[in-house]
Amino acid sequence: MATALRTQSNFPRMRARADAARFRRRWGFAPPPPWSDWVGYEVLLEEIECHGVDRLEGDVLEIGAFLGGGTSKLCGWFGLRAPSKRVVVVDVFDPDFDATRTVEGWAMHDLYGAALKGRNQREVFDDVTRRCTNLTVVQGDSTSVEIPSERLAFAFVDGSHVPGDVRSDFERVWERLSPRGIAAFHDYGADLPGVTHTLHACIGDHADEIERIWTKAPRVLFVQRAG
């Protein structure tokens, strides 16, 4: 009985080790802590790999990093396959910044605060990404800070959910996106309808510049620029 109880209590730890080993075999680098990636960036890595984004001109941009787990995965993948590319992260590192509410009435800043449990967001991010040698961090509002890359091969936007900010992020990414480059946007078609409606409007404005549009779970919209 005692042996069975010890085995049962160790099961979560054993499963975590097995999951980490599978991740390492698939992607070639160690994963960040599971709690640090709210999106599941593997879906991004799969599309990046499938479309040969590492061979395109430009850096990688992430708008909205939160805890840094997704950033770590982007840095790991590009560090192995395109080490000359920088992963540029833009974040205000202020969990109170976004007061947008979901259709159920949850305020985004309350969700972020609950996840941090009093911890400092920037300190958590820095700890999770401490091994990322190809990372450039820009702290500030993505609608106004200087983005230190003139050309982008890939961008992922999961920042402010205010419609005006979503539009600004789309336009700032799009003007830098290389031919056949890919921009991905989180929270599409979900419980933040302002994000979805704004993305539809942006796509309409740039329809003749777009090669392909597709979606993948969880709630990610991909837009590829025409070559």
N, C-alpha and C positions, 0 to 999 in steps of 0.2 A: 504493500500500500504506500509506504513512504517513498519508494523508488518511483512509483507511478505518479505521485503528487509532485515530486521534484521534476520529473520529465514534463508534466503538464505545465508547471510554472515556468519552465525554461522554453516552452514552445514559441512564444512570441519572439524571443531572442534568436532562436534557431531559425525561425522563418525569415527574420530580418537579415540574417547572415546569408541565407539561401537566395533571397531577393537581390542582395547586393552582389553576390557572385554571378547571378544571371545577368544583371545589368553590366557588370564588368566584361563578361564574355561577349555580350552583344555590342557594346559601344567602345570598349577598349580602355576605359578609365573608371575609377571608383565613383560611385554616386554620392551626392550630398545626403544629409539626413532626410528621411522621407517627409517629415513635417515641413520642410523648407520649400517645397514645390507644390503650390496649390493647384496648378494647371495640369501637370503631367506633361512635361516638355518633351517626352519621348515622341509624342505626335508631331512636334515640330521637327525633331531630329530626323524622323522618318521621311518627311516631305523634303527637307533640306538635302538629305542623302539621295532620295529618288530623283530630284531635279538637278543634281550636280551644282548646287549653289556654291560650293567651295571653289568651283572653277570660274565663277563670275567676278567681274571687277567690283571692288569696293569692300567696305567693312560691314560689320553686323551691328545693328542698333536694337536695343531693348528699352522701351519706354514703360516704366513701372516694373520694379523688380521685387518689391515687398521683402521677403525673407532671404532671397538670394539663391535658393535651390535651383531655379530655372536658369539663372545667370551662370551658375557653376556648370550646368550641363551644356549650355552653349559654349562656354569657354573650353570645356573639355573636348567637345567634338571638333571645334575649329582649331584648337591647339594641336590636335593630332593631324588634321587633314589640310589645314590652310593656316599654318602658324604665322604667316605675315599679316593676316587680318586681325584687326582689333575688334573686341566686343565692347561697344560703347553703351553704357547704361545711364539712363536719365531718370532720376527719381527725386521727389521733394524730401523723402525720408521723414515725412510728417503724417502719421496715421490719422490725424484729425482733418486732413486736407480735403477729402472727398465726402461731402454730405449727401450725395445722390442716394435715393431710396429705391429699393426693389419694389416690384408690384405687390409684394407681401408686406411692405412697409419697413423693411430692414434698412437702416442707414449704413452705407459702406464703411464709414469711419468707426461705427460700433463693432462691425465684424472684424476689422483690423485690430482694434484695441483689445477685443476679447482674445484674439490669437496671440498677441504679444504679451498679455498678462503682466503689464508693467515694465517689460523690457524695452530698451531703447532700440528702435528699428535699425538705425545705422550700425549700431554695435553688433546686432545679430547678423545683419547682411555682411559686414566685414569679416566676421568669424566664419560664416559659411563659405565665403569666397576667398579665404586667405591664401589658397594655393593657386589662384588664377593669375597667371603671369601675363596674359594677353588682355587684361581688363582695364578699361578706362572708365572712371565713374565721374559723372557730371551731376552734382546736386543742385536741384532747382526745378522750376516750373517748365515742363516740356514745351509749352507754348511760347516761351520767351528766351530760354537759355540758348547759348551758342552750341550747336552740335558740331563737334570737331571732326566731321567726316563729310567730304563733298560728294562722295559716291558710296552707295550701299548695295550690297548683294542680297541682304536679307534684313528684315525688320520685324519685330514683334511688339505690338502695342497693347498694353494692359494697364494704362495709367488712369487718369481721371475719367469718370464716366459721364461728366457734364457734356451735353451735346456739342456746345461750342468748342470745348477742349478736344473732343473726339475729332471734329472736323479739322482743327488746327493740326493735330497729330497726323492725321491722314495726309494733309497737304504737305507738311514738312518732310514726311517720309517719301511721298510720291515724287517730289521734285528732285530727290537724290537717288531714287531707285534705278539701278542699272537695267539695260534691256534684258528681259527674261528674268530679272530679279523678282523676288517674292516678298510681299508684305502680308503679315498675318495679324488678325485682330481678335482679341478674346471677348467673351460675353455677347457674341452674336446670336440672335434668335433666342435669347434667354429671358431672364426676368428683369432686364434693364432695357425696355423698349426704345428709349431714347438713343442708345448705342446703335441698335439695329436700324432704326429709321435714318439716322445720320449717315451710317455707312452706305445705305442704299442711295442716298442723295449724292454722296461723294463718288460712288461708282458710276452713277448716271452722268455726272459732270465730266468724267474721264473715260467714258465708255469706248471711245475710239482709240484709246491708248492701252487697252487691256487685252491680254492674250487669253486669259482663262480665269475663272472664278470657281472655287469649290469649298466645301465645308468638311470638317472632321470633328468628331467628338474629342474633347468636351467643349462645345460651343466656340469653335475656332473657325474664322473665315479666312481663306487664303485668296490673295489677288496677285496674279502674275502680270508683270508689265510686258507689253508686246516687244518683240525683238527688233 
